[in-house]
Amino acid sequence: MSRLYVLRRLRSLSVCSRMLHMFYQSVMASTIFFAAVCWGAGIKAKDANRLNKLIKKAGSVVGCRLDNLDEVVRDRMVLKLRSIMDGPSHPLHNTVDKLRSSFSSRLLQPRCSEERYRKSFLPSAIRLYNSS
């Protein structure tokens, strides 16, 4: 909220919308989306709604539509999964490589016995990857 105040203050000083957007991306978005890949699928609805409201308020100050939490988390999770698949030195590369389907370019879902694991990075990222 303090960063939103600074953003509003900058707007009141007639800073151009391009600079406001740059401020949002560098100061606000970097803080909001820090570690979004880690907690993306496991975030509680209440917390996600609070963050989306903050993003929406910032968008009204900047004067353009900003990507909401779900869009950013989805994009970053799929991007991280692709970097794992492409990087043979990554510790999860062999695990993900074993999940490749022999019939298509999809990945097989790992077996999840607990809800906690089902909401973790790997199963969630694979679900998003397969749906895109």
C-alpha positions, 0 to 999 in steps of 0.5 A: 500500500505504501508503494501504491501511495508513492504511485498515486503521488507520482501521478499527482505530480503529472508524471507521464503514464509510461514512467508510472508503468515503469515504476509499477513494474520495477517497484510494485510488480517485483515485490508482488510477484516475488517467488510467484512460482513457489506459492502460485498454486498454493495461495489462498483465495483470500490472499489472491483476491487482496493482491488482485485488488492491489494490482487493479488499483495500481492499474487505475492509477497507471491508466492501463490494464495490468496483468492480474496475479493468475496470468503472471503466475501461469506465465512464470510457472510455464516459463520455469518448467520450460527452462527446467526441461531445456536445462540438463544441469537443472536438478529437476531435469531428469525428473521432468524428462521421465514424465514426457509422454512417448505419444505426444509433447505432453507431460504425464502428471506425477502421482499425488497422494496429498493435496499439499503436493498436488498444489506444489510447483511440479504438478501445477506447472505440468497441468498448466503446461499441458493445457497451453 
